[in-house]
Amino acid sequence: MVLVPRLGLIRTSVFFGILNVIVAIIVAHKFEKLPSAKYQKTAGWICLFLLLGVFVLADKITSFSESQVIPGKIIHAESSPYQRIILSNDGRSLKLHLNGNLQFSSDDEYRYHESLVHPVMLSSEKKDKVLILGGGDGLAVREILKHEVDSIILVDLDPAMTELFRNNSMLTTLNQDALNNPKLQIINEDAFSWLRSHGNKYDVVIIDFPDPSNYSLGKLYSDQFFIEISKHLTPQGRGVIQSTSPYFARKSFWCVANTMQLLV
């Protein structure tokens, strides 16, 4: 929680290894009269220098390992306090990876975002005020702006995501500069906490989070979260949530569906 956002996963792992080796060297020094102490100290110093080398070269090691598993050329990579963000280009499409998981490909992302946004927007009697939770890439906002709306609030935890998709020329072309639209207000906060501290109601709420692959994301698919969402809908309001794939992740899909069914 403290070191990984600042040092990265490799450097953090190596850092604790260095601490253990230092302890081993100190212990070997305290018992230097033992026959094996000399060899243990030598082994300890060798391990320490090797770990220091890995610590220094961590960025290159990370880049090399990512290039082996991510198709295409990596054109942007950064570690925010919340996630590893990688943008790749395979010559045909742009791909966004978060913590190693593919989030979208520019080849077909429109299918997902159109189906997420347009049905709920068209079924809502009013759509003046829209709230979108997640969606820091601005692609859902792009689709929302195809409708007559007065204001859009986007709540996304990671400012690195929203800044990237506001300023990178390739990405602003993809999202049609949606994140710089004057109708949009961007708030970089935890969605659950933000909902609990704000009482405004919205005509449409669109939830565009990554798949629930860990606890931090899983809580955003819980019944308590959905209850918070319902408190922020106008009497005739509509909401929609992305629910993974019923084909590739059937258990996750039906878990989300059954959780929502409890509130109906």
C-alpha positions in Angstrom: 0.0 0.0 0.0 2.8 2.4 0.7 5.8 1.3 -1.4 4.3 -0.3 -4.5 2.7 3.0 -5.7 6.0 4.8 -5.3 8.6 2.1 -6.1 6.7 -0.3 -8.3 6.2 -4.0 -7.8 9.8 -5.1 -8.7 11.6 -2.5 -6.7 9.3 -3.1 -3.7 10.0 -6.8 -3.8 13.7 -6.3 -4.2 13.7 -3.7 -1.3 12.4 -6.3 1.1 14.9 -8.8 -0.2 17.7 -6.3 0.4 16.5 -5.8 4.0 16.6 -9.6 4.6 20.1 -9.9 3.2 21.3 -7.1 5.3 19.9 -8.8 8.4 21.7 -12.1 7.3 25.0 -10.3 6.9 24.7 -8.7 10.4 23.9 -12.0 11.9 26.8 -13.7 10.1 29.1 -10.9 11.4 27.9 -11.4 15.0 28.7 -15.1 14.8 31.9 -14.7 12.7 33.7 -17.2 14.9 31.6 -20.0 13.5 33.4 -21.9 10.7 30.6 -21.2 8.1 30.2 -17.5 9.0 32.9 -16.3 6.5 31.2 -18.1 3.6 27.7 -16.8 4.7 29.0 -13.3 4.8 30.5 -13.6 1.3 27.3 -15.1 0.0 25.3 -12.3 1.7 27.4 -9.6 0.0 27.1 -11.2 -3.4 23.3 -11.4 -3.0 23.2 -7.8 -1.8 25.1 -6.5 -4.9 22.9 -8.6 -7.2 19.7 -7.2 -5.6 21.0 -3.7 -5.8 21.7 -4.2 -9.5 18.1 -5.5 -10.0 16.8 -2.5 -8.0 18.7 -0.1 -10.3 17.6 -1.9 -13.5 14.0 -2.4 -12.4 12.5 -0.1 -15.0 14.3 -1.9 -17.8 13.3 -5.3 -16.5 9.7 -4.2 -16.2 9.7 -2.8 -19.8 11.3 -6.0 -21.1 8.8 -8.3 -19.4 5.8 -6.2 -20.5 7.1 -6.2 -24.1 7.1 -10.0 -24.0 3.4 -10.3 -23.0 1.8 -7.3 -24.5 1.3 -7.4 -28.3 2.5 -4.5 -30.4 4.7 -1.6 -29.6 4.4 -0.1 -26.1 4.0 3.7 -26.7 3.1 4.7 -23.2 3.7 3.1 -19.8 3.4 4.6 -16.3 2.6 3.5 -12.8 0.1 5.6 -10.9 -0.6 5.2 -7.2 -3.5 3.0 -8.3 -2.5 0.9 -11.3 -0.1 0.2 -14.1 -1.2 2.0 -17.3 0.1 0.7 -20.6 -0.9 1.9 -24.1 0.3 -0.2 -27.1 0.0 0.0 -30.8 0.1 -3.1 -33.0 0.0 -1.1 -36.3 -3.7 -1.5 -36.6 -5.2 -0.5 -33.3 -4.5 1.1 -30.0 -4.9 -1.0 -26.9 -5.1 0.0 -23.3 -3.9 -2.4 -20.6 -4.5 -1.8 -16.8 -2.5 -4.0 -14.5 -1.8 -6.3 -17.4 -5.5 -6.7 -18.3 -6.7 -5.5 -21.7 -9.4 -2.8 -21.3 -10.1 -1.9 -24.9 -8.9 -2.1 -28.4 -9.7 0.8 -30.7 -10.8 -1.7 -33.3 -14.0 -2.6 -31.6 -14.4 -0.5 -28.4 -17.3 1.3 -30.0 -19.4 -1.9 -29.7 -19.0 -2.0 -26.0 -19.5 1.8 -25.4 -22.4 2.1 -27.7 -24.3 -0.8 -26.1 -23.4 0.5 -22.6 -24.6 4.1 -23.2 -27.3 4.4 -25.9 -30.0 1.9 -24.6 -30.1 3.6 -21.2 -30.0 7.1 -22.6 -32.8 6.4 -25.1 -35.0 4.7 -22.5 -34.7 7.6 -20.0 -37.5 10.2 -20.1 -35.0 12.8 -19.0 -31.3 12.9 -19.5 -30.3 16.4 -18.6 -28.0 15.4 -15.7 -25.8 12.3 -16.3 -23.4 10.7 -13.8 -20.7 8.3 -15.0 -18.6 6.4 -12.6 -15.3 5.1 -13.9 -14.8 5.6 -17.7 -11.7 7.7 -17.3 -10.8 7.0 -21.0 -13.7 9.3 -22.0 -15.1 6.8 -24.5 -18.4 6.5 -22.8 -18.5 10.3 -22.4 -18.1 10.5 -26.2 -21.2 8.4 -26.7 -23.2 10.4 -24.0 -22.4 13.6 -25.9 -24.3 12.3 -28.9 -27.5 13.0 -26.9 -28.9 16.3 -25.7 -27.5 16.6 -22.1 -27.0 19.6 -19.9 -24.2 18.3 -17.7 -22.1 15.3 -17.1 -20.1 14.4 -14.0 -17.4 11.8 -14.3 -16.0 10.3 -11.1 -12.8 8.3 -11.8 -10.3 7.4 -9.0 -7.1 7.8 -11.0 -6.1 11.3 -12.3 -3.3 9.7 -14.4 -6.0 8.1 -16.5 -8.1 11.2 -17.1 -5.0 13.3 -17.8 -3.7 10.8 -20.3 -6.9 10.7 -22.2 -7.3 14.5 -22.0 -3.9 15.3 -23.4 -2.6 12.5 -25.6 -3.4 13.4 -29.3 -4.0 9.8 -30.3 -6.4 9.3 -27.5 -8.2 12.6 -27.8 -8.8 11.7 -31.5 -10.3 8.3 -30.3 -12.6 9.9 -27.7 -13.3 12.9 -29.8 -11.8 15.2 -27.1 -14.8 14.3 -24.9 -12.9 14.9 -21.6 -12.3 18.5 -22.6 -16.0 19.2 -23.3 -17.4 22.2 -21.3 -20.4 20.1 -20.2 -18.2 17.7 -18.4 -16.8 17.9 -14.9 -14.1 15.4 -13.9 -13.8 14.4 -10.2 -10.8 12.2 -9.2 -12.1 10.4 -6.1 -13.2 7.0 -5.0 -16.7 6.5 -6.4 -18.1 4.7 -3.3 -16.8 7.5 -0.9 -18.0 10.2 -3.3 -21.5 8.9 -3.5 -21.8 8.7 0.2 -20.7 12.3 0.6 -22.9 13.8 -2.1 -26.7 13.9 -2.3 -27.3 15.1 -5.8 -29.7 13.1 -8.0 -29.2 12.3 -11.7 -31.4 11.3 -14.6 -28.9 8.7 -15.8 -26.1 6.9 -14.0 -23.6 4.9 -16.1 -21.1 2.6 -14.3 -18.1 1.9 -16.4 -15.6 0.2 -14.1 -13.0 -2.5 -15.0 -14.1 -6.1 -14.3 -14.2 -7.0 -10.6 -10.9 -8.8 -10.5 -9.9 -7.8 -6.9 -11.4 -6.7 -3.7 -11.1 -3.0 -4.4 -13.1 -3.4 -7.6 -15.4 -6.0 -6.2 -16.8 -3.7 -3.6 -18.1 -1.5 -6.6 -20.3 -4.4 -7.7 -21.8 -5.1 -4.3 -25.4 -4.7 -3.1 -24.3 -1.8 -0.9 -22.9 0.1 -3.8 -26.0 -0.5 -5.9 -28.1 0.8 -3.0 -26.0 4.0 -3.0 -26.6 4.3 -6.8 -30.3 4.1 -6.3 -30.2 7.0 -3.8 -28.8 9.2 -6.5 -31.4 8.5 -9.2 -34.3 10.7 -9.8 -37.8 9.0 -9.5 -37.7 8.3 -13.3 -34.0 7.8 -13.5 -32.2 5.0 -15.2 -28.9 3.3 -14.5 -26.7 0.8 -16.3 -23.6 -1.1 -15.2 -21.0 -3.0 -17.3 -21.1 -6.6 -16.1 -18.2 -8.4 -17.8 -19.0 -11.0 -20.5 -21.7 -13.7 -20.1 -19.6 -15.7 -22.6 -16.0 -15.3 -21.2 -16.8 -14.7 -17.5 -20.2 -16.3 -16.9 -19.8 -16.5 -13.1 -18.9 -12.9 -12.7 -21.7 -11.8 -15.1 -24.4 -13.7 -13.2 -23.0 -12.7 -9.9 -23.5 -9.0 -10.9 -27.0 -9.8 -12.4 -28.2 -11.7 -9.3 -26.9 -8.9 -7.0 -28.8 -6.3 -8.9 -31.9 -8.5 -8.9 -32.0 -8.4 -5.1 -32.7 -4.7 -5.3 -35.5 -4.9 -7.9 
